[in-house]
Amino acid sequence: MKINRYVAILTVGWLAMVSSAGFTQDGAVRGEVKKIDMAVGKITLKHGPIKSLDMDDESMTMVFRVSDPAMLKSVKVGDKVRFDAGRVNGQITVTSIQKSK
């Protein structure tokens, strides 16, 4: 009986840890496409806070590199988007982007 209780406690603890980890890793940011420069693989986005880059408080407009220039073909100026950004080789880079619904 004690073993079953121990297993139940471990299972509940593990599930709580796994589900909370999923919430903290979703770093998608809402934004709006302001400019696309296909030639140099950059996009200008007006966006909200980017917690993954410790930009918690400010909304701003920034120019980003993109990890794959082909992703620029999926959006156009004026589109509302959700994107992920991180540091790639020291540069703030959009790693994924998609139109918001």
N, CA, C and O atoms as CSV, one atom per row, in Angstrom:
chain,resi,resn,atom,element,x,y,z
A,1,MET,N,N,0.811,-1.186,0.000
A,1,MET,CA,C,0.000,0.000,0.000
A,1,MET,C,C,0.862,1.260,0.000
A,1,MET,O,O,0.552,2.227,-0.695
A,2,LYS,N,N,1.949,1.247,0.784
A,2,LYS,CA,C,2.836,2.406,0.827
A,2,LYS,C,C,3.509,2.621,-0.522
A,2,LYS,O,O,3.754,3.757,-0.927
A,3,ILE,N,N,3.804,1.529,-1.214
A,3,ILE,CA,C,4.450,1.645,-2.525
A,3,ILE,C,C,3.495,2.314,-3.512
A,3,ILE,O,O,3.922,3.169,-4.289
A,4,ASN,N,N,2.220,1.946,-3.500
A,4,ASN,CA,C,1.242,2.559,-4.403
A,4,ASN,C,C,1.118,4.058,-4.145
A,4,ASN,O,O,1.024,4.845,-5.087
A,5,ARG,N,N,1.117,4.448,-2.885
A,5,ARG,CA,C,1.031,5.872,-2.547
A,5,ARG,C,C,2.273,6.595,-3.062
A,5,ARG,O,O,2.170,7.686,-3.624
A,6,TYR,N,N,3.436,5.995,-2.875
A,6,TYR,CA,C,4.701,6.577,-3.329
A,6,TYR,C,C,4.684,6.760,-4.851
A,6,TYR,O,O,5.065,7.817,-5.355
A,7,VAL,N,N,4.246,5.741,-5.570
A,7,VAL,CA,C,4.174,5.809,-7.035
A,7,VAL,C,C,3.177,6.891,-7.460
A,7,VAL,O,O,3.443,7.637,-8.403
A,8,ALA,N,N,2.052,6.981,-6.787
A,8,ALA,CA,C,1.050,7.999,-7.123
A,8,ALA,C,C,1.601,9.403,-6.910
A,8,ALA,O,O,1.389,10.284,-7.744
A,9,ILE,N,N,2.302,9.618,-5.808
A,9,ILE,CA,C,2.887,10.936,-5.533
A,9,ILE,C,C,3.929,11.289,-6.580
A,9,ILE,O,O,3.960,12.417,-7.072
A,10,LEU,N,N,4.781,10.333,-6.925
A,10,LEU,CA,C,5.791,10.585,-7.962
A,10,LEU,C,C,5.142,10.899,-9.305
A,10,LEU,O,O,5.590,11.798,-10.017
A,11,THR,N,N,4.100,10.171,-9.651
A,11,THR,CA,C,3.419,10.386,-10.927
A,11,THR,C,C,2.791,11.778,-10.985
A,11,THR,O,O,2.932,12.481,-11.986
A,12,VAL,N,N,2.106,12.172,-9.926
A,12,VAL,CA,C,1.488,13.500,-9.887
A,12,VAL,C,C,2.560,14.584,-9.975
A,12,VAL,O,O,2.387,15.561,-10.704
A,13,GLY,N,N,3.652,14.428,-9.251
A,13,GLY,CA,C,4.748,15.401,-9.302
A,13,GLY,C,C,5.354,15.499,-10.686
A,13,GLY,O,O,5.631,16.595,-11.174
A,14,TRP,N,N,5.562,14.350,-11.323
A,14,TRP,CA,C,6.142,14.331,-12.660
A,14,TRP,C,C,5.204,15.012,-13.657
A,14,TRP,O,O,5.652,15.797,-14.493
A,15,LEU,N,N,3.901,14.715,-13.572
A,15,LEU,CA,C,2.939,15.342,-14.484
A,15,LEU,C,C,2.894,16.853,-14.296
A,15,LEU,O,O,2.803,17.597,-15.273
A,16,ALA,N,N,2.955,17.306,-13.064
A,16,ALA,CA,C,2.958,18.751,-12.811
A,16,ALA,C,C,4.196,19.399,-13.408
A,16,ALA,O,O,4.112,20.485,-13.982
A,17,MET,N,N,5.333,18.748,-13.281
A,17,MET,CA,C,6.579,19.294,-13.811
A,17,MET,C,C,6.540,19.350,-15.338
A,17,MET,O,O,6.917,20.360,-15.932
A,18,VAL,N,N,6.088,18.278,-15.968
A,18,VAL,CA,C,6.037,18.218,-17.432
A,18,VAL,C,C,5.067,19.245,-17.985
A,18,VAL,O,O,5.399,19.937,-18.948
A,19,SER,N,N,3.881,19.368,-17.410
A,19,SER,CA,C,2.905,20.312,-17.952
A,19,SER,C,C,3.337,21.751,-17.736
A,19,SER,O,O,3.073,22.591,-18.596
A,20,SER,N,N,3.986,22.071,-16.632
A,20,SER,CA,C,4.441,23.448,-16.433
A,20,SER,C,C,5.606,23.769,-17.350
A,20,SER,O,O,5.749,24.916,-17.774
A,21,ALA,N,N,6.441,22.791,-17.668
A,21,ALA,CA,C,7.546,23.029,-18.601
A,21,ALA,C,C,7.001,23.382,-19.975
A,21,ALA,O,O,7.588,24.217,-20.663
A,22,GLY,N,N,5.907,22.778,-20.394
A,22,GLY,CA,C,5.306,23.090,-21.681
A,22,GLY,C,C,4.812,24.521,-21.755
A,22,GLY,O,O,4.909,25.159,-22.803
A,23,PHE,N,N,4.290,25.026,-20.663
A,23,PHE,CA,C,3.797,26.398,-20.657
A,23,PHE,C,C,4.931,27.398,-20.736
A,23,PHE,O,O,4.791,28.423,-21.403
A,24,THR,N,N,6.039,27.142,-20.085
A,24,THR,CA,C,7.118,28.121,-20.064
A,24,THR,C,C,7.906,28.135,-21.364
A,24,THR,O,O,8.570,29.125,-21.668
A,25,GLN,N,N,7.847,27.070,-22.128
A,25,GLN,CA,C,8.646,27.025,-23.344
A,25,GLN,C,C,7.935,27.635,-24.545
A,25,GLN,O,O,8.560,27.819,-25.590
A,26,ASP,N,N,6.653,27.954,-24.428
A,26,ASP,CA,C,5.946,28.562,-25.545
A,26,ASP,C,C,6.271,30.048,-25.568
A,26,ASP,O,O,5.656,30.842,-24.856
A,27,GLY,N,N,7.235,30.410,-26.385
A,27,GLY,CA,C,7.680,31.792,-26.421
A,27,GLY,C,C,7.156,32.565,-27.607
A,27,GLY,O,O,7.719,33.602,-27.960
A,28,ALA,N,N,6.079,32.085,-28.244
A,28,ALA,CA,C,5.570,32.766,-29.428
A,28,ALA,C,C,5.169,34.201,-29.095
A,28,ALA,O,O,4.544,34.469,-28.070
A,29,VAL,N,N,5.541,35.102,-29.978
A,29,VAL,CA,C,5.313,36.535,-29.804
A,29,VAL,C,C,4.348,37.002,-30.890
A,29,VAL,O,O,4.447,36.570,-32.038
A,30,ARG,N,N,3.430,37.869,-30.535
A,30,ARG,CA,C,2.520,38.451,-31.527
A,30,ARG,C,C,3.186,39.679,-32.144
A,30,ARG,O,O,3.870,40.441,-31.461
A,31,GLY,N,N,2.975,39.856,-33.443
A,31,GLY,CA,C,3.556,41.013,-34.099
A,31,GLY,C,C,2.860,41.334,-35.401
A,31,GLY,O,O,1.893,40.681,-35.795
A,32,GLU,N,N,3.378,42.363,-36.063
A,32,GLU,CA,C,2.870,42.784,-37.370
A,32,GLU,C,C,4.062,43.034,-38.279
A,32,GLU,O,O,5.027,43.692,-37.889
A,33,VAL,N,N,3.987,42.501,-39.502
A,33,VAL,CA,C,5.069,42.673,-40.470
A,33,VAL,C,C,5.038,44.099,-41.001
A,33,VAL,O,O,4.015,44.553,-41.514
A,34,LYS,N,N,6.154,44.802,-40.880
A,34,LYS,CA,C,6.270,46.179,-41.363
A,34,LYS,C,C,7.092,46.263,-42.646
A,34,LYS,O,O,6.829,47.115,-43.495
A,35,LYS,N,N,8.092,45.382,-42.794
A,35,LYS,CA,C,8.958,45.414,-43.976
A,35,LYS,C,C,9.608,44.047,-44.131
A,35,LYS,O,O,9.898,43.369,-43.146
A,36,ILE,N,N,9.832,43.654,-45.378
A,36,ILE,CA,C,10.539,42.410,-45.682
A,36,ILE,C,C,11.655,42.737,-46.654
A,36,ILE,O,O,11.423,43.389,-47.672
A,37,ASP,N,N,12.869,42.288,-46.348
A,37,ASP,CA,C,14.019,42.481,-47.234
A,37,ASP,C,C,14.549,41.105,-47.613
A,37,ASP,O,O,15.402,40.542,-46.927
A,38,MET,N,N,14.029,40.571,-48.720
A,38,MET,CA,C,14.408,39.233,-49.176
A,38,MET,C,C,15.893,39.148,-49.514
A,38,MET,O,O,16.523,38.114,-49.290
A,39,ALA,N,N,16.454,40.229,-50.052
A,39,ALA,CA,C,17.849,40.211,-50.505
A,39,ALA,C,C,18.825,39.915,-49.374
A,39,ALA,O,O,19.829,39.233,-49.579
A,40,VAL,N,N,18.536,40.425,-48.183
A,40,VAL,CA,C,19.461,40.215,-47.062
A,40,VAL,C,C,18.887,39.284,-45.992
A,40,VAL,O,O,19.537,39.033,-44.977
A,41,GLY,N,N,17.674,38.770,-46.211
A,41,GLY,CA,C,17.076,37.831,-45.265
A,41,GLY,C,C,16.709,38.460,-43.941
A,41,GLY,O,O,17.005,37.913,-42.879
A,42,LYS,N,N,16.050,39.634,-44.007
A,42,LYS,CA,C,15.643,40.327,-42.783
A,42,LYS,C,C,14.170,40.714,-42.859
A,42,LYS,O,O,13.604,40.887,-43.938
A,43,ILE,N,N,13.567,40.843,-41.676
A,43,ILE,CA,C,12.170,41.238,-41.566
A,43,ILE,C,C,12.041,42.264,-40.443
A,43,ILE,O,O,12.668,42.130,-39.393
A,44,THR,N,N,11.229,43.279,-40.674
A,44,THR,CA,C,10.949,44.281,-39.646
A,44,THR,C,C,9.585,43.967,-39.059
A,44,THR,O,O,8.591,43.868,-39.777
A,45,LEU,N,N,9.552,43.810,-37.738
A,45,LEU,CA,C,8.326,43.451,-37.038
A,45,LEU,C,C,8.026,44.428,-35.912
A,45,LEU,O,O,8.907,44.774,-35.125
A,46,LYS,N,N,6.779,44.868,-35.842
A,46,LYS,CA,C,6.292,45.592,-34.669
A,46,LYS,C,C,5.756,44.495,-33.751
A,46,LYS,O,O,4.905,43.707,-34.165
A,47,HIS,N,N,6.241,44.435,-32.520
A,47,HIS,CA,C,5.935,43.281,-31.678
A,47,HIS,C,C,5.772,43.656,-30.213
A,47,HIS,O,O,6.132,44.749,-29.777
A,48,GLY,N,N,5.220,42.714,-29.482
A,48,GLY,CA,C,5.089,42.833,-28.035
A,48,GLY,C,C,6.345,42.319,-27.353
A,48,GLY,O,O,7.362,42.090,-28.008
A,49,PRO,N,N,6.279,42.137,-26.034
A,49,PRO,CA,C,7.431,41.652,-25.268
A,49,PRO,C,C,7.928,40.297,-25.773
A,49,PRO,O,O,7.138,39.443,-26.176
A,50,ILE,N,N,9.253,40.115,-25.743
A,50,ILE,CA,C,9.869,38.842,-26.121
A,50,ILE,C,C,10.560,38.296,-24.875
A,50,ILE,O,O,11.714,38.625,-24.600
A,51,LYS,N,N,9.850,37.465,-24.129
A,51,LYS,CA,C,10.366,36.968,-22.855
A,51,LYS,C,C,11.618,36.123,-23.027
A,51,LYS,O,O,12.487,36.137,-22.155
A,52,SER,N,N,11.732,35.388,-24.127
A,52,SER,CA,C,12.902,34.531,-24.333
A,52,SER,C,C,14.182,35.342,-24.497
A,52,SER,O,O,15.279,34.803,-24.348
A,53,LEU,N,N,14.054,36.637,-24.805
A,53,LEU,CA,C,15.218,37.514,-24.957
A,53,LEU,C,C,15.276,38.559,-23.843
A,53,LEU,O,O,15.967,39.570,-23.964
A,54,ASP,N,N,14.544,38.306,-22.760
A,54,ASP,CA,C,14.484,39.221,-21.613
A,54,ASP,C,C,13.983,40.610,-21.995
A,54,ASP,O,O,14.383,41.603,-21.386
A,55,MET,N,N,13.118,40.687,-22.991
A,55,MET,CA,C,12.461,41.937,-23.378
A,55,MET,C,C,11.025,41.848,-22.877
A,55,MET,O,O,10.083,41.747,-23.663
A,56,ASP,N,N,10.874,41.888,-21.544
A,56,ASP,CA,C,9.585,41.617,-20.916
A,56,ASP,C,C,8.605,42.775,-20.954
A,56,ASP,O,O,7.395,42.555,-21.000
A,57,ASP,N,N,9.094,43.984,-20.935
A,57,ASP,CA,C,8.212,45.120,-20.688
A,57,ASP,C,C,7.840,45.935,-21.912
A,57,ASP,O,O,6.842,46.655,-21.887
A,58,GLU,N,N,8.607,45.842,-22.968
A,58,GLU,CA,C,8.447,46.810,-24.046
A,58,GLU,C,C,7.885,46.210,-25.323
A,58,GLU,O,O,8.220,45.090,-25.708
A,59,SER,N,N,7.030,46.976,-25.963
A,59,SER,CA,C,6.631,46.701,-27.335
A,59,SER,C,C,7.460,47.631,-28.194
A,59,SER,O,O,7.693,48.781,-27.821
A,60,MET,N,N,7.904,47.151,-29.330
A,60,MET,CA,C,8.754,47.970,-30.187
A,60,MET,C,C,8.737,47.442,-31.608
A,60,MET,O,O,8.131,46.409,-31.894
A,61,THR,N,N,9.403,48.155,-32.488
A,61,THR,CA,C,9.599,47.722,-33.865
A,61,THR,C,C,11.081,47.453,-34.044
A,61,THR,O,O,11.919,48.306,-33.751
A,62,MET,N,N,11.402,46.246,-34.535
A,62,MET,CA,C,12.801,45.840,-34.695
A,62,MET,C,C,13.008,45.143,-36.029
A,62,MET,O,O,12.080,44.582,-36.613
A,63,VAL,N,N,14.252,45.193,-36.495
A,63,VAL,CA,C,14.669,44.436,-37.671
A,63,VAL,C,C,15.309,43.146,-37.168
A,63,VAL,O,O,16.184,43.178,-36.302
A,64,PHE,N,N,14.872,42.015,-37.711
A,64,PHE,CA,C,15.380,40.703,-37.324
A,64,PHE,C,C,15.996,39.996,-38.521
A,64,PHE,O,O,15.522,40.143,-39.647
A,65,ARG,N,N,17.039,39.240,-38.279
A,65,ARG,CA,C,17.491,38.247,-39.250
A,65,ARG,C,C,16.497,37.097,-39.183
A,65,ARG,O,O,15.756,36.975,-38.207
A,66,VAL,N,N,16.471,36.254,-40.208
A,66,VAL,CA,C,15.643,35.048,-40.168
A,66,VAL,C,C,16.544,33.835,-40.337
A,66,VAL,O,O,17.522,33.876,-41.083
A,67,SER,N,N,16.209,32.757,-39.641
A,67,SER,CA,C,17.051,31.559,-39.707
A,67,SER,C,C,16.963,30.883,-41.072
A,67,SER,O,O,17.915,30.234,-41.506
A,68,ASP,N,N,15.827,31.031,-41.748
A,68,ASP,CA,C,15.636,30.456,-43.082
A,68,ASP,C,C,14.927,31.493,-43.949
A,68,ASP,O,O,13.742,31.758,-43.743
A,69,PRO,N,N,15.636,32.088,-44.921
A,69,PRO,CA,C,15.025,33.129,-45.758
A,69,PRO,C,C,13.739,32.686,-46.465
A,69,PRO,O,O,12.916,33.530,-46.821
A,70,ALA,N,N,13.554,31.395,-46.672
A,70,ALA,CA,C,12.338,30.903,-47.332
A,70,ALA,C,C,11.089,31.236,-46.523
A,70,ALA,O,O,10.004,31.364,-47.091
A,71,MET,N,N,11.224,31.379,-45.203
A,71,MET,CA,C,10.042,31.689,-44.388
A,71,MET,C,C,9.486,33.077,-44.695
A,71,MET,O,O,8.329,33.356,-44.382
A,72,LEU,N,N,10.287,33.948,-45.301
A,72,LEU,CA,C,9.815,35.290,-45.646
A,72,LEU,C,C,8.744,35.250,-46.732
A,72,LEU,O,O,7.959,36.188,-46.868
A,73,LYS,N,N,8.711,34.170,-47.501
A,73,LYS,CA,C,7.716,34.037,-48.571
A,73,LYS,C,C,6.322,33.731,-48.031
A,73,LYS,O,O,5.332,33.865,-48.750
A,74,SER,N,N,6.244,33.319,-46.760
A,74,SER,CA,C,4.947,32.933,-46.196
A,74,SER,C,C,4.179,34.105,-45.589
A,74,SER,O,O,3.034,33.943,-45.165
A,75,VAL,N,N,4.804,35.290,-45.545
A,75,VAL,CA,C,4.148,36.469,-44.964
A,75,VAL,C,C,4.330,37.666,-45.882
A,75,VAL,O,O,5.191,37.668,-46.761
A,76,LYS,N,N,3.497,38.694,-45.663
A,76,LYS,CA,C,3.640,39.930,-46.431
A,76,LYS,C,C,3.446,41.116,-45.493
A,76,LYS,O,O,2.939,40.958,-44.382
A,77,VAL,N,N,3.846,42.294,-45.936
A,77,VAL,CA,C,3.710,43.508,-45.133
A,77,VAL,C,C,2.241,43.688,-44.742
A,77,VAL,O,O,1.344,43.563,-45.575
A,78,GLY,N,N,2.017,43.981,-43.474
A,78,GLY,CA,C,0.673,44.168,-42.945
A,78,GLY,C,C,0.101,42.940,-42.253
A,78,GLY,O,O,-0.870,43.050,-41.504
A,79,ASP,N,N,0.694,41.758,-42.494
A,79,ASP,CA,C,0.197,40.538,-41.855
A,79,ASP,C,C,0.404,40.586,-40.348
A,79,ASP,O,O,1.437,41.048,-39.865
A,80,LYS,N,N,-0.594,40.104,-39.613
A,80,LYS,CA,C,-0.459,39.854,-38.177
A,80,LYS,C,C,0.161,38.465,-38.060
A,80,LYS,O,O,-0.288,37.527,-38.718
A,81,VAL,N,N,1.188,38.331,-37.226
A,81,VAL,CA,C,1.923,37.074,-37.143
A,81,VAL,C,C,2.171,36.669,-35.691
A,81,VAL,O,O,2.024,37.466,-34.764
A,82,ARG,N,N,2.550,35.409,-35.531
A,82,ARG,CA,C,3.118,34.883,-34.289
A,82,ARG,C,C,4.489,34.348,-34.674
A,82,ARG,O,O,4.630,33.654,-35.681
A,83,PHE,N,N,5.499,34.672,-33.869
A,83,PHE,CA,C,6.849,34.238,-34.210
A,83,PHE,C,C,7.634,33.881,-32.961
A,83,PHE,O,O,7.298,34.281,-31.846
A,84,ASP,N,N,8.690,33.114,-33.188
A,84,ASP,CA,C,9.649,32.788,-32.138
A,84,ASP,C,C,10.969,33.422,-32.528
A,84,ASP,O,O,11.327,33.447,-33.705
A,85,ALA,N,N,11.693,33.933,-31.544
A,85,ALA,CA,C,12.993,34.553,-31.801
A,85,ALA,C,C,13.979,34.114,-30.732
A,85,ALA,O,O,13.606,33.829,-29.594
A,86,GLY,N,N,15.236,34.067,-31.122
A,86,GLY,CA,C,16.304,33.721,-30.192
A,86,GLY,C,C,17.617,34.264,-30.710
A,86,GLY,O,O,17.667,34.914,-31.754
A,87,ARG,N,N,18.672,33.994,-29.977
A,87,ARG,CA,C,20.002,34.420,-30.421
A,87,ARG,C,C,20.648,33.280,-31.199
A,87,ARG,O,O,20.792,32.168,-30.690
A,88,VAL,N,N,21.034,33.571,-32.432
A,88,VAL,CA,C,21.737,32.611,-33.283
A,88,VAL,C,C,23.044,33.268,-33.690
A,88,VAL,O,O,23.039,34.299,-34.362
A,89,ASN,N,N,24.151,32.685,-33.292
A,89,ASN,CA,C,25.477,33.267,-33.545
A,89,ASN,C,C,25.546,34.717,-33.069
A,89,ASN,O,O,26.138,35.571,-33.728
A,90,GLY,N,N,24.935,34.980,-31.922
A,90,GLY,CA,C,24.988,36.315,-31.328
A,90,GLY,C,C,24.001,37.317,-31.906
A,90,GLY,O,O,23.924,38.448,-31.426
A,91,GLN,N,N,23.249,36.929,-32.925
A,91,GLN,CA,C,22.290,37.832,-33.573
A,91,GLN,C,C,20.865,37.455,-33.176
A,91,GLN,O,O,20.523,36.273,-33.128
A,92,ILE,N,N,20.039,38.455,-32.893
A,92,ILE,CA,C,18.630,38.173,-32.623
A,92,ILE,C,C,17.989,37.750,-33.941
A,92,ILE,O,O,18.029,38.478,-34.933
A,93,THR,N,N,17.396,36.553,-33.928
A,93,THR,CA,C,16.945,35.912,-35.159
A,93,THR,C,C,15.547,35.336,-34.990
A,93,THR,O,O,15.240,34.726,-33.966
A,94,VAL,N,N,14.699,35.532,-35.999
A,94,VAL,CA,C,13.395,34.879,-36.031
A,94,VAL,C,C,13.633,33.440,-36.467
A,94,VAL,O,O,14.192,33.190,-37.535
A,95,THR,N,N,13.203,32.493,-35.629
A,95,THR,CA,C,13.420,31.076,-35.925
A,95,THR,C,C,12.183,30.403,-36.501
A,95,THR,O,O,12.286,29.348,-37.128
A,96,SER,N,N,11.009,31.007,-36.293
A,96,SER,CA,C,9.778,30.526,-36.930
A,96,SER,C,C,8.781,31.676,-36.971
A,96,SER,O,O,8.790,32.565,-36.119
A,97,ILE,N,N,7.922,31.633,-37.984
A,97,ILE,CA,C,6.911,32.689,-38.123
A,97,ILE,C,C,5.714,32.113,-38.865
A,97,ILE,O,O,5.865,31.306,-39.782
A,98,GLN,N,N,4.523,32.541,-38.455
A,98,GLN,CA,C,3.311,32.148,-39.170
A,98,GLN,C,C,2.253,33.226,-38.996
A,98,GLN,O,O,2.232,33.950,-38.000
A,99,LYS,N,N,1.375,33.313,-39.991
A,99,LYS,CA,C,0.280,34.278,-39.912
A,99,LYS,C,C,-0.626,33.919,-38.751
A,99,LYS,O,O,-0.880,32.745,-38.483
A,100,SER,N,N,-1.114,34.951,-38.062
A,100,SER,CA,C,-2.097,34.739,-36.996
A,100,SER,C,C,-3.458,34.514,-37.621
A,100,SER,O,O,-3.736,34.981,-38.726
A,101,LYS,N,N,-4.290,33.802,-36.910
A,101,LYS,CA,C,-5.640,33.540,-37.423
A,101,LYS,C,C,-6.633,34.450,-36.779
A,101,LYS,O,O,-7.823,34.380,-37.083
